[in-house]
Every structure is written in C-alpha cells, then in structure tokens.
Amino acid sequence: MKILSALFIASLVFGASCEELFKKYNTPDPSHRTMKQLKRWVKNNLKNVQDRDEVLECLLENAADNPNQETIAGE
C-alpha cells in the first residue's frame, strides 16, 4: 500500500513538472503531434537548454502516437 501511494505521489509531482516545463519552453501540445515531430521540435528549438532531455521525455510520454497512451491520434 505504501508503494502504491509513493508511486501515485511521484506521478503527480512528475506530471506537474512536465506542465511547468511545457509552459517554460512554450512547447507545442504533444497530444496533437507525433513522436517524430516532437523530437524534431526539440532538436530545432532547445539546442542549449539545460532541461532538454526532461522536456523531450515529457513530450514523448504525451505524444499522440505513443503506443503507451490510451488514445491514439485520430480516434
């Protein structure tokens, strides 16, 4: 039970940090972009950004074509 609670709290904290990163770097909405488009956006727009890897990870987790998502783009 403690493990589940810790995982839930960690997911809330991580989710909030992704939203903060999206706002900080004015990223496109990942739910409307493919993983390839998001990788290209990060490569072209976040060349010298300290949080680049974290932003990319957050974007890819929420990408429209991510097979781990419950919904796929176009549905």
mmCIF file of the N, C-alpha and C atoms, coordinates in Angstrom:
data_MODEL
# 
_entry.id   MODEL 
# 
loop_
_atom_site.group_PDB 
_atom_site.id 
_atom_site.type_symbol 
_atom_site.label_atom_id 
_atom_site.label_alt_id 
_atom_site.label_comp_id 
_atom_site.label_asym_id 
_atom_site.label_entity_id 
_atom_site.label_seq_id 
_atom_site.pdbx_PDB_ins_code 
_atom_site.Cartn_x 
_atom_site.Cartn_y 
_atom_site.Cartn_z 
_atom_site.occupancy 
_atom_site.B_iso_or_equiv 
_atom_site.pdbx_formal_charge 
_atom_site.auth_seq_id 
_atom_site.auth_comp_id 
_atom_site.auth_asym_id 
_atom_site.auth_atom_id 
_atom_site.pdbx_PDB_model_num 
ATOM 1   N N  . MET A 1 1  ? 0.824   -1.189 0.000   1.00 0.00 ? 1  MET A N  1 
ATOM 2   C CA . MET A 1 1  ? 0.000   0.000  0.000   1.00 0.00 ? 1  MET A CA 1 
ATOM 3   C C  . MET A 1 1  ? 0.869   1.254  0.000   1.00 0.00 ? 1  MET A C  1 
ATOM 4   N N  . LYS A 1 2  ? 1.950   1.225  0.771   1.00 0.00 ? 2  LYS A N  1 
ATOM 5   C CA . LYS A 1 2  ? 2.844   2.379  0.818   1.00 0.00 ? 2  LYS A CA 1 
ATOM 6   C C  . LYS A 1 2  ? 3.509   2.611  -0.531  1.00 0.00 ? 2  LYS A C  1 
ATOM 7   N N  . ILE A 1 3  ? 3.826   1.518  -1.215  1.00 0.00 ? 3  ILE A N  1 
ATOM 8   C CA . ILE A 1 3  ? 4.473   1.637  -2.525  1.00 0.00 ? 3  ILE A CA 1 
ATOM 9   C C  . ILE A 1 3  ? 3.524   2.286  -3.523  1.00 0.00 ? 3  ILE A C  1 
ATOM 10  N N  . LEU A 1 4  ? 2.278   1.862  -3.514  1.00 0.00 ? 4  LEU A N  1 
ATOM 11  C CA . LEU A 1 4  ? 1.296   2.458  -4.423  1.00 0.00 ? 4  LEU A CA 1 
ATOM 12  C C  . LEU A 1 4  ? 1.099   3.939  -4.138  1.00 0.00 ? 4  LEU A C  1 
ATOM 13  N N  . SER A 1 5  ? 1.057   4.284  -2.879  1.00 0.00 ? 5  SER A N  1 
ATOM 14  C CA . SER A 1 5  ? 0.907   5.690  -2.507  1.00 0.00 ? 5  SER A CA 1 
ATOM 15  C C  . SER A 1 5  ? 2.106   6.506  -2.974  1.00 0.00 ? 5  SER A C  1 
ATOM 16  N N  . ALA A 1 6  ? 3.288   5.957  -2.806  1.00 0.00 ? 6  ALA A N  1 
ATOM 17  C CA . ALA A 1 6  ? 4.509   6.653  -3.232  1.00 0.00 ? 6  ALA A CA 1 
ATOM 18  C C  . ALA A 1 6  ? 4.529   6.828  -4.746  1.00 0.00 ? 6  ALA A C  1 
ATOM 19  N N  . LEU A 1 7  ? 4.133   5.794  -5.485  1.00 0.00 ? 7  LEU A N  1 
ATOM 20  C CA . LEU A 1 7  ? 4.089   5.894  -6.941  1.00 0.00 ? 7  LEU A CA 1 
ATOM 21  C C  . LEU A 1 7  ? 3.067   6.926  -7.398  1.00 0.00 ? 7  LEU A C  1 
ATOM 22  N N  . PHE A 1 8  ? 1.926   6.963  -6.744  1.00 0.00 ? 8  PHE A N  1 
ATOM 23  C CA . PHE A 1 8  ? 0.888   7.932  -7.094  1.00 0.00 ? 8  PHE A CA 1 
ATOM 24  C C  . PHE A 1 8  ? 1.378   9.352  -6.851  1.00 0.00 ? 8  PHE A C  1 
ATOM 25  N N  . ILE A 1 9  ? 1.996   9.592  -5.723  1.00 0.00 ? 9  ILE A N  1 
ATOM 26  C CA . ILE A 1 9  ? 2.513   10.928 -5.393  1.00 0.00 ? 9  ILE A CA 1 
ATOM 27  C C  . ILE A 1 9  ? 3.624   11.308 -6.369  1.00 0.00 ? 9  ILE A C  1 
ATOM 28  N N  . ALA A 1 10 ? 4.490   10.371 -6.692  1.00 0.00 ? 10 ALA A N  1 
ATOM 29  C CA . ALA A 1 10 ? 5.577   10.645 -7.638  1.00 0.00 ? 10 ALA A CA 1 
ATOM 30  C C  . ALA A 1 10 ? 5.024   10.996 -9.015  1.00 0.00 ? 10 ALA A C  1 
ATOM 31  N N  . SER A 1 11 ? 3.968   10.303 -9.437  1.00 0.00 ? 11 SER A N  1 
ATOM 32  C CA . SER A 1 11 ? 3.375   10.606 -10.746 1.00 0.00 ? 11 SER A CA 1 
ATOM 33  C C  . SER A 1 11 ? 2.730   11.988 -10.755 1.00 0.00 ? 11 SER A C  1 
ATOM 34  N N  . LEU A 1 12 ? 2.141   12.373 -9.646  1.00 0.00 ? 12 LEU A N  1 
ATOM 35  C CA . LEU A 1 12 ? 1.569   13.722 -9.561  1.00 0.00 ? 12 LEU A CA 1 
ATOM 36  C C  . LEU A 1 12 ? 2.646   14.789 -9.630  1.00 0.00 ? 12 LEU A C  1 
ATOM 37  N N  . VAL A 1 13 ? 3.726   14.571 -8.920  1.00 0.00 ? 13 VAL A N  1 
ATOM 38  C CA . VAL A 1 13 ? 4.831   15.531 -8.923  1.00 0.00 ? 13 VAL A CA 1 
ATOM 39  C C  . VAL A 1 13 ? 5.461   15.593 -10.303 1.00 0.00 ? 13 VAL A C  1 
ATOM 40  N N  . PHE A 1 14 ? 5.688   14.438 -10.911 1.00 0.00 ? 14 PHE A N  1 
ATOM 41  C CA . PHE A 1 14 ? 6.308   14.407 -12.234 1.00 0.00 ? 14 PHE A CA 1 
ATOM 42  C C  . PHE A 1 14 ? 5.406   15.063 -13.268 1.00 0.00 ? 14 PHE A C  1 
ATOM 43  N N  . GLY A 1 15 ? 4.107   14.804 -13.190 1.00 0.00 ? 15 GLY A N  1 
ATOM 44  C CA . GLY A 1 15 ? 3.159   15.416 -14.119 1.00 0.00 ? 15 GLY A CA 1 
ATOM 45  C C  . GLY A 1 15 ? 3.139   16.922 -14.003 1.00 0.00 ? 15 GLY A C  1 
ATOM 46  N N  . ALA A 1 16 ? 3.227   17.422 -12.790 1.00 0.00 ? 16 ALA A N  1 
ATOM 47  C CA . ALA A 1 16 ? 3.236   18.864 -12.587 1.00 0.00 ? 16 ALA A CA 1 
ATOM 48  C C  . ALA A 1 16 ? 4.500   19.472 -13.166 1.00 0.00 ? 16 ALA A C  1 
ATOM 49  N N  . SER A 1 17 ? 5.626   18.776 -13.021 1.00 0.00 ? 17 SER A N  1 
ATOM 50  C CA . SER A 1 17 ? 6.866   19.327 -13.547 1.00 0.00 ? 17 SER A CA 1 
ATOM 51  C C  . SER A 1 17 ? 6.847   19.346 -15.072 1.00 0.00 ? 17 SER A C  1 
ATOM 52  N N  . CYS A 1 18 ? 6.193   18.376 -15.699 1.00 0.00 ? 18 CYS A N  1 
ATOM 53  C CA . CYS A 1 18 ? 6.073   18.385 -17.153 1.00 0.00 ? 18 CYS A CA 1 
ATOM 54  C C  . CYS A 1 18 ? 5.270   19.602 -17.606 1.00 0.00 ? 18 CYS A C  1 
ATOM 55  N N  . GLU A 1 19 ? 4.173   19.860 -16.945 1.00 0.00 ? 19 GLU A N  1 
ATOM 56  C CA . GLU A 1 19 ? 3.364   21.029 -17.294 1.00 0.00 ? 19 GLU A CA 1 
ATOM 57  C C  . GLU A 1 19 ? 4.167   22.316 -17.131 1.00 0.00 ? 19 GLU A C  1 
ATOM 58  N N  . GLU A 1 20 ? 4.954   22.385 -16.082 1.00 0.00 ? 20 GLU A N  1 
ATOM 59  C CA . GLU A 1 20 ? 5.792   23.569 -15.861 1.00 0.00 ? 20 GLU A CA 1 
ATOM 60  C C  . GLU A 1 20 ? 6.821   23.713 -16.970 1.00 0.00 ? 20 GLU A C  1 
ATOM 61  N N  . LEU A 1 21 ? 7.422   22.601 -17.379 1.00 0.00 ? 21 LEU A N  1 
ATOM 62  C CA . LEU A 1 21 ? 8.395   22.644 -18.474 1.00 0.00 ? 21 LEU A CA 1 
ATOM 63  C C  . LEU A 1 21 ? 7.731   23.050 -19.788 1.00 0.00 ? 21 LEU A C  1 
ATOM 64  N N  . PHE A 1 22 ? 6.525   22.557 -20.035 1.00 0.00 ? 22 PHE A N  1 
ATOM 65  C CA . PHE A 1 22 ? 5.805   22.923 -21.253 1.00 0.00 ? 22 PHE A CA 1 
ATOM 66  C C  . PHE A 1 22 ? 5.567   24.429 -21.302 1.00 0.00 ? 22 PHE A C  1 
ATOM 67  N N  . LYS A 1 23 ? 5.164   24.991 -20.176 1.00 0.00 ? 23 LYS A N  1 
ATOM 68  C CA . LYS A 1 23 ? 4.926   26.438 -20.119 1.00 0.00 ? 23 LYS A CA 1 
ATOM 69  C C  . LYS A 1 23 ? 6.231   27.217 -20.228 1.00 0.00 ? 23 LYS A C  1 
ATOM 70  N N  . LYS A 1 24 ? 7.254   26.750 -19.530 1.00 0.00 ? 24 LYS A N  1 
ATOM 71  C CA . LYS A 1 24 ? 8.536   27.456 -19.510 1.00 0.00 ? 24 LYS A CA 1 
ATOM 72  C C  . LYS A 1 24 ? 9.138   27.571 -20.908 1.00 0.00 ? 24 LYS A C  1 
ATOM 73  N N  . TYR A 1 25 ? 9.061   26.496 -21.694 1.00 0.00 ? 25 TYR A N  1 
ATOM 74  C CA . TYR A 1 25 ? 9.679   26.477 -23.017 1.00 0.00 ? 25 TYR A CA 1 
ATOM 75  C C  . TYR A 1 25 ? 8.678   26.648 -24.157 1.00 0.00 ? 25 TYR A C  1 
ATOM 76  N N  . ASN A 1 26 ? 7.430   26.914 -23.821 1.00 0.00 ? 26 ASN A N  1 
ATOM 77  C CA . ASN A 1 26 ? 6.382   27.172 -24.819 1.00 0.00 ? 26 ASN A CA 1 
ATOM 78  C C  . ASN A 1 26 ? 6.352   26.062 -25.879 1.00 0.00 ? 26 ASN A C  1 
ATOM 79  N N  . THR A 1 27 ? 6.232   24.842 -25.414 1.00 0.00 ? 27 THR A N  1 
ATOM 80  C CA . THR A 1 27 ? 6.247   23.677 -26.299 1.00 0.00 ? 27 THR A CA 1 
ATOM 81  C C  . THR A 1 27 ? 4.909   23.527 -27.020 1.00 0.00 ? 27 THR A C  1 
ATOM 82  N N  . PRO A 1 28 ? 4.911   22.823 -28.147 1.00 0.00 ? 28 PRO A N  1 
ATOM 83  C CA . PRO A 1 28 ? 3.637   22.523 -28.801 1.00 0.00 ? 28 PRO A CA 1 
ATOM 84  C C  . PRO A 1 28 ? 2.859   21.502 -27.972 1.00 0.00 ? 28 PRO A C  1 
ATOM 85  N N  . ASP A 1 29 ? 1.572   21.411 -28.204 1.00 0.00 ? 29 ASP A N  1 
ATOM 86  C CA . ASP A 1 29 ? 0.732   20.449 -27.497 1.00 0.00 ? 29 ASP A CA 1 
ATOM 87  C C  . ASP A 1 29 ? 1.105   19.037 -27.958 1.00 0.00 ? 29 ASP A C  1 
ATOM 88  N N  . PRO A 1 30 ? 1.681   18.232 -27.081 1.00 0.00 ? 30 PRO A N  1 
ATOM 89  C CA . PRO A 1 30 ? 2.151   16.908 -27.508 1.00 0.00 ? 30 PRO A CA 1 
ATOM 90  C C  . PRO A 1 30 ? 1.023   15.958 -27.913 1.00 0.00 ? 30 PRO A C  1 
ATOM 91  N N  . SER A 1 31 ? -0.180  16.198 -27.460 1.00 0.00 ? 31 SER A N  1 
ATOM 92  C CA . SER A 1 31 ? -1.273  15.295 -27.810 1.00 0.00 ? 31 SER A CA 1 
ATOM 93  C C  . SER A 1 31 ? -1.714  15.455 -29.264 1.00 0.00 ? 31 SER A C  1 
ATOM 94  N N  . HIS A 1 32 ? -1.215  16.488 -29.927 1.00 0.00 ? 32 HIS A N  1 
ATOM 95  C CA . HIS A 1 32 ? -1.555  16.716 -31.333 1.00 0.00 ? 32 HIS A CA 1 
ATOM 96  C C  . HIS A 1 32 ? -0.353  16.528 -32.255 1.00 0.00 ? 32 HIS A C  1 
ATOM 97  N N  . ARG A 1 33 ? 0.735   15.979 -31.733 1.00 0.00 ? 33 ARG A N  1 
ATOM 98  C CA . ARG A 1 33 ? 1.955   15.792 -32.518 1.00 0.00 ? 33 ARG A CA 1 
ATOM 99  C C  . ARG A 1 33 ? 2.445   14.348 -32.383 1.00 0.00 ? 33 ARG A C  1 
ATOM 100 N N  . THR A 1 34 ? 3.148   13.898 -33.405 1.00 0.00 ? 34 THR A N  1 
ATOM 101 C CA . THR A 1 34 ? 3.747   12.560 -33.345 1.00 0.00 ? 34 THR A CA 1 
ATOM 102 C C  . THR A 1 34 ? 5.074   12.647 -32.611 1.00 0.00 ? 34 THR A C  1 
ATOM 103 N N  . MET A 1 35 ? 5.597   11.494 -32.226 1.00 0.00 ? 35 MET A N  1 
ATOM 104 C CA . MET A 1 35 ? 6.879   11.466 -31.523 1.00 0.00 ? 35 MET A CA 1 
ATOM 105 C C  . MET A 1 35 ? 7.988   12.018 -32.421 1.00 0.00 ? 35 MET A C  1 
ATOM 106 N N  . LYS A 1 36 ? 7.934   11.712 -33.705 1.00 0.00 ? 36 LYS A N  1 
ATOM 107 C CA . LYS A 1 36 ? 8.947   12.208 -34.637 1.00 0.00 ? 36 LYS A CA 1 
ATOM 108 C C  . LYS A 1 36 ? 8.891   13.735 -34.733 1.00 0.00 ? 36 LYS A C  1 
ATOM 109 N N  . GLN A 1 37 ? 7.687   14.297 -34.800 1.00 0.00 ? 37 GLN A N  1 
ATOM 110 C CA . GLN A 1 37 ? 7.544   15.747 -34.857 1.00 0.00 ? 37 GLN A CA 1 
ATOM 111 C C  . GLN A 1 37 ? 8.067   16.399 -33.585 1.00 0.00 ? 37 GLN A C  1 
ATOM 112 N N  . LEU A 1 38 ? 7.809   15.786 -32.452 1.00 0.00 ? 38 LEU A N  1 
ATOM 113 C CA . LEU A 1 38 ? 8.262   16.352 -31.175 1.00 0.00 ? 38 LEU A CA 1 
ATOM 114 C C  . LEU A 1 38 ? 9.781   16.293 -31.051 1.00 0.00 ? 38 LEU A C  1 
ATOM 115 N N  . LYS A 1 39 ? 10.377  15.196 -31.492 1.00 0.00 ? 39 LYS A N  1 
ATOM 116 C CA . LYS A 1 39 ? 11.845  15.093 -31.470 1.00 0.00 ? 39 LYS A CA 1 
ATOM 117 C C  . LYS A 1 39 ? 12.466  16.180 -32.338 1.00 0.00 ? 39 LYS A C  1 
ATOM 118 N N  . ARG A 1 40 ? 11.875  16.403 -33.510 1.00 0.00 ? 40 ARG A N  1 
ATOM 119 C CA . ARG A 1 40 ? 12.376  17.433 -34.415 1.00 0.00 ? 40 ARG A CA 1 
ATOM 120 C C  . ARG A 1 40 ? 12.220  18.822 -33.793 1.00 0.00 ? 40 ARG A C  1 
ATOM 121 N N  . TRP A 1 41 ? 11.092  19.069 -33.129 1.00 0.00 ? 41 TRP A N  1 
ATOM 122 C CA . TRP A 1 41 ? 10.864  20.367 -32.493 1.00 0.00 ? 41 TRP A CA 1 
ATOM 123 C C  . TRP A 1 41 ? 11.910  20.620 -31.411 1.00 0.00 ? 41 TRP A C  1 
ATOM 124 N N  . VAL A 1 42 ? 12.176  19.624 -30.583 1.00 0.00 ? 42 VAL A N  1 
ATOM 125 C CA . VAL A 1 42 ? 13.178  19.774 -29.515 1.00 0.00 ? 42 VAL A CA 1 
ATOM 126 C C  . VAL A 1 42 ? 14.553  20.029 -30.126 1.00 0.00 ? 42 VAL A C  1 
ATOM 127 N N  . LYS A 1 43 ? 14.897  19.275 -31.165 1.00 0.00 ? 43 LYS A N  1 
ATOM 128 C CA . LYS A 1 43 ? 16.196  19.436 -31.809 1.00 0.00 ? 43 LYS A CA 1 
ATOM 129 C C  . LYS A 1 43 ? 16.372  20.850 -32.369 1.00 0.00 ? 43 LYS A C  1 
ATOM 130 N N  . ASN A 1 44 ? 15.320  21.395 -32.956 1.00 0.00 ? 44 ASN A N  1 
ATOM 131 C CA . ASN A 1 44 ? 15.409  22.719 -33.579 1.00 0.00 ? 44 ASN A CA 1 
ATOM 132 C C  . ASN A 1 44 ? 15.233  23.876 -32.606 1.00 0.00 ? 44 ASN A C  1 
ATOM 133 N N  . ASN A 1 45 ? 14.556  23.671 -31.485 1.00 0.00 ? 45 ASN A N  1 
ATOM 134 C CA . ASN A 1 45 ? 14.211  24.785 -30.609 1.00 0.00 ? 45 ASN A CA 1 
ATOM 135 C C  . ASN A 1 45 ? 14.897  24.786 -29.250 1.00 0.00 ? 45 ASN A C  1 
ATOM 136 N N  . LEU A 1 46 ? 15.423  23.665 -28.817 1.00 0.00 ? 46 LEU A N  1 
ATOM 137 C CA . LEU A 1 46 ? 16.011  23.581 -27.482 1.00 0.00 ? 46 LEU A CA 1 
ATOM 138 C C  . LEU A 1 46 ? 17.454  23.086 -27.551 1.00 0.00 ? 46 LEU A C  1 
ATOM 139 N N  . LYS A 1 47 ? 18.260  23.736 -28.366 1.00 0.00 ? 47 LYS A N  1 
ATOM 140 C CA . LYS A 1 47 ? 19.632  23.278 -28.566 1.00 0.00 ? 47 LYS A CA 1 
ATOM 141 C C  . LYS A 1 47 ? 20.494  23.399 -27.325 1.00 0.00 ? 47 LYS A C  1 
ATOM 142 N N  . ASN A 1 48 ? 20.431  24.510 -26.632 1.00 0.00 ? 48 ASN A N  1 
ATOM 143 C CA . ASN A 1 48 ? 21.311  24.756 -25.487 1.00 0.00 ? 48 ASN A CA 1 
ATOM 144 C C  . ASN A 1 48 ? 20.530  24.904 -24.183 1.00 0.00 ? 48 ASN A C  1 
ATOM 145 N N  . VAL A 1 49 ? 19.505  24.114 -24.035 1.00 0.00 ? 49 VAL A N  1 
ATOM 146 C CA . VAL A 1 49 ? 18.647  24.200 -22.852 1.00 0.00 ? 49 VAL A CA 1 
ATOM 147 C C  . VAL A 1 49 ? 19.030  23.089 -21.883 1.00 0.00 ? 49 VAL A C  1 
ATOM 148 N N  . GLN A 1 50 ? 19.195  23.458 -20.622 1.00 0.00 ? 50 GLN A N  1 
ATOM 149 C CA . GLN A 1 50 ? 19.598  22.504 -19.596 1.00 0.00 ? 50 GLN A CA 1 
ATOM 150 C C  . GLN A 1 50 ? 18.567  21.383 -19.422 1.00 0.00 ? 50 GLN A C  1 
ATOM 151 N N  . ASP A 1 51 ? 17.296  21.694 -19.535 1.00 0.00 ? 51 ASP A N  1 
ATOM 152 C CA . ASP A 1 51 ? 16.219  20.725 -19.311 1.00 0.00 ? 51 ASP A CA 1 
ATOM 153 C C  . ASP A 1 51 ? 15.817  19.975 -20.583 1.00 0.00 ? 51 ASP A C  1 
ATOM 154 N N  . ARG A 1 52 ? 16.624  20.007 -21.600 1.00 0.00 ? 52 ARG A N  1 
ATOM 155 C CA . ARG A 1 52 ? 16.254  19.454 -22.902 1.00 0.00 ? 52 ARG A CA 1 
ATOM 156 C C  . ARG A 1 52 ? 15.789  18.003 -22.824 1.00 0.00 ? 52 ARG A C  1 
ATOM 157 N N  . ASP A 1 53 ? 16.539  17.152 -22.144 1.00 0.00 ? 53 ASP A N  1 
ATOM 158 C CA . ASP A 1 53 ? 16.182  15.733 -22.058 1.00 0.00 ? 53 ASP A CA 1 
ATOM 159 C C  . ASP A 1 53 ? 14.878  15.527 -21.305 1.00 0.00 ? 53 ASP A C  1 
ATOM 160 N N  . GLU A 1 54 ? 14.668  16.296 -20.250 1.00 0.00 ? 54 GLU A N  1 
ATOM 161 C CA . GLU A 1 54 ? 13.431  16.183 -19.480 1.00 0.00 ? 54 GLU A CA 1 
ATOM 162 C C  . GLU A 1 54 ? 12.236  16.635 -20.304 1.00 0.00 ? 54 GLU A C  1 
ATOM 163 N N  . VAL A 1 55 ? 12.409  17.734 -21.047 1.00 0.00 ? 55 VAL A N  1 
ATOM 164 C CA . VAL A 1 55 ? 11.325  18.236 -21.896 1.00 0.00 ? 55 VAL A CA 1 
ATOM 165 C C  . VAL A 1 55 ? 10.987  17.192 -22.952 1.00 0.00 ? 55 VAL A C  1 
ATOM 166 N N  . LEU A 1 56 ? 11.999  16.627 -23.588 1.00 0.00 ? 56 LEU A N  1 
ATOM 167 C CA . LEU A 1 56 ? 11.770  15.615 -24.615 1.00 0.00 ? 56 LEU A CA 1 
ATOM 168 C C  . LEU A 1 56 ? 11.048  14.404 -24.042 1.00 0.00 ? 56 LEU A C  1 
ATOM 169 N N  . GLU A 1 57 ? 11.471  13.957 -22.878 1.00 0.00 ? 57 GLU A N  1 
ATOM 170 C CA . GLU A 1 57 ? 10.825  12.804 -22.243 1.00 0.00 ? 57 GLU A CA 1 
ATOM 171 C C  . GLU A 1 57 ? 9.352   13.089 -21.947 1.00 0.00 ? 57 GLU A C  1 
ATOM 172 N N  . CYS A 1 58 ? 9.081   14.268 -21.412 1.00 0.00 ? 58 CYS A N  1 
ATOM 173 C CA . CYS A 1 58 ? 7.694   14.644 -21.116 1.00 0.00 ? 58 CYS A CA 1 
ATOM 174 C C  . CYS A 1 58 ? 6.863   14.733 -22.390 1.00 0.00 ? 58 CYS A C  1 
ATOM 175 N N  . LEU A 1 59 ? 7.429   15.318 -23.433 1.00 0.00 ? 59 LEU A N  1 
ATOM 176 C CA . LEU A 1 59 ? 6.702   15.437 -24.695 1.00 0.00 ? 59 LEU A CA 1 
ATOM 177 C C  . LEU A 1 59 ? 6.399   14.069 -25.285 1.00 0.00 ? 59 LEU A C  1 
ATOM 178 N N  . LEU A 1 60 ? 7.388   13.186 -25.273 1.00 0.00 ? 60 LEU A N  1 
ATOM 179 C CA . LEU A 1 60 ? 7.185   11.860 -25.864 1.00 0.00 ? 60 LEU A CA 1 
ATOM 180 C C  . LEU A 1 60 ? 6.184   11.033 -25.080 1.00 0.00 ? 60 LEU A C  1 
ATOM 181 N N  . GLU A 1 61 ? 6.157   11.192 -23.772 1.00 0.00 ? 61 GLU A N  1 
ATOM 182 C CA . GLU A 1 61 ? 5.176   10.457 -22.958 1.00 0.00 ? 61 GLU A CA 1 
ATOM 183 C C  . GLU A 1 61 ? 3.754   10.851 -23.327 1.00 0.00 ? 61 GLU A C  1 
ATOM 184 N N  . ASN A 1 62 ? 3.566   12.086 -23.769 1.00 0.00 ? 62 ASN A N  1 
ATOM 185 C CA . ASN A 1 62 ? 2.236   12.589 -24.081 1.00 0.00 ? 62 ASN A CA 1 
ATOM 186 C C  . ASN A 1 62 ? 1.970   12.696 -25.577 1.00 0.00 ? 62 ASN A C  1 
ATOM 187 N N  . ALA A 1 63 ? 2.863   12.145 -26.394 1.00 0.00 ? 63 ALA A N  1 
ATOM 188 C CA . ALA A 1 63 ? 2.717   12.218 -27.847 1.00 0.00 ? 63 ALA A CA 1 
ATOM 189 C C  . ALA A 1 63 ? 1.473   11.482 -28.319 1.00 0.00 ? 63 ALA A C  1 
ATOM 190 N N  . ALA A 1 64 ? 0.888   11.978 -29.394 1.00 0.00 ? 64 ALA A N  1 
ATOM 191 C CA . ALA A 1 64 ? -0.347  11.401 -29.918 1.00 0.00 ? 64 ALA A CA 1 
ATOM 192 C C  . ALA A 1 64 ? -0.169  9.964  -30.381 1.00 0.00 ? 64 ALA A C  1 
ATOM 193 N N  . ASP A 1 65 ? 0.995   9.625  -30.903 1.00 0.00 ? 65 ASP A N  1 
ATOM 194 C CA . ASP A 1 65 ? 1.193   8.274  -31.425 1.00 0.00 ? 65 ASP A CA 1 
ATOM 195 C C  . ASP A 1 65 ? 1.971   7.360  -30.478 1.00 0.00 ? 65 ASP A C  1 
ATOM 196 N N  . ASN A 1 66 ? 2.093   7.755  -29.235 1.00 0.00 ? 66 ASN A N  1 
ATOM 197 C CA . ASN A 1 66 ? 2.781   6.925  -28.253 1.00 0.00 ? 66 ASN A CA 1 
ATOM 198 C C  . ASN A 1 66 ? 1.923   5.685  -27.988 1.00 0.00 ? 66 ASN A C  1 
ATOM 199 N N  . PRO A 1 67 ? 2.453   4.495  -28.219 1.00 0.00 ? 67 PRO A N  1 
ATOM 200 C CA . PRO A 1 67 ? 1.649   3.283  -28.038 1.00 0.00 ? 67 PRO A CA 1 
ATOM 201 C C  . PRO A 1 67 ? 1.245   3.030  -26.580 1.00 0.00 ? 67 PRO A C  1 
ATOM 202 N N  . ASN A 1 68 ? 1.867   3.718  -25.652 1.00 0.00 ? 68 ASN A N  1 
ATOM 203 C CA . ASN A 1 68 ? 1.509   3.556  -24.244 1.00 0.00 ? 68 ASN A CA 1 
ATOM 204 C C  . ASN A 1 68 ? 0.331   4.428  -23.834 1.00 0.00 ? 68 ASN A C  1 
ATOM 205 N N  . GLN A 1 69 ? -0.112  5.312  -24.733 1.00 0.00 ? 69 GLN A N  1 
ATOM 206 C CA . GLN A 1 69 ? -1.260  6.168  -24.443 1.00 0.00 ? 69 GLN A CA 1 
ATOM 207 C C  . GLN A 1 69 ? -2.553  5.378  -24.585 1.00 0.00 ? 69 GLN A C  1 
ATOM 208 N N  . GLU A 1 70 ? -3.572  5.813  -23.900 1.00 0.00 ? 70 GLU A N  1 
ATOM 209 C CA . GLU A 1 70 ? -4.866  5.144  -24.011 1.00 0.00 ? 70 GLU A CA 1 
ATOM 210 C C  . GLU A 1 70 ? -5.546  5.484  -25.329 1.00 0.00 ? 70 GLU A C  1 
ATOM 211 N N  . THR A 1 71 ? -5.340  6.699  -25.821 1.00 0.00 ? 71 THR A N  1 
ATOM 212 C CA . THR A 1 71 ? -5.954  7.097  -27.079 1.00 0.00 ? 71 THR A CA 1 
ATOM 213 C C  . THR A 1 71 ? -4.866  7.391  -28.105 1.00 0.00 ? 71 THR A C  1 
ATOM 214 N N  . ILE A 1 72 ? -5.169  7.128  -29.337 1.00 0.00 ? 72 ILE A N  1 
ATOM 215 C CA . ILE A 1 72 ? -4.227  7.370  -30.430 1.00 0.00 ? 72 ILE A CA 1 
ATOM 216 C C  . ILE A 1 72 ? -4.794  8.526  -31.257 1.00 0.00 ? 72 ILE A C  1 
ATOM 217 N N  . ALA A 1 73 ? -3.930  9.334  -31.829 1.00 0.00 ? 73 ALA A N  1 
ATOM 218 C CA . ALA A 1 73 ? -4.371  10.460 -32.644 1.00 0.00 ? 73 ALA A CA 1 
ATOM 219 C C  . ALA A 1 73 ? -5.319  9.980  -33.729 1.00 0.00 ? 73 ALA A C  1 
ATOM 220 N N  . GLY A 1 74 ? -6.353  10.733 -33.970 1.00 0.00 ? 74 GLY A N  1 
ATOM 221 C CA . GLY A 1 74 ? -7.329  10.389 -34.993 1.00 0.00 ? 74 GLY A CA 1 
ATOM 222 C C  . GLY A 1 74 ? -8.514  9.610  -34.463 1.00 0.00 ? 74 GLY A C  1 
ATOM 223 N N  . GLU A 1 75 ? -8.469  9.209  -33.207 1.00 0.00 ? 75 GLU A N  1 
ATOM 224 C CA . GLU A 1 75 ? -9.615  8.479  -32.629 1.00 0.00 ? 75 GLU A CA 1 
ATOM 225 C C  . GLU A 1 75 ? -10.580 9.446  -32.013 1.00 0.00 ? 75 GLU A C  1 
# 
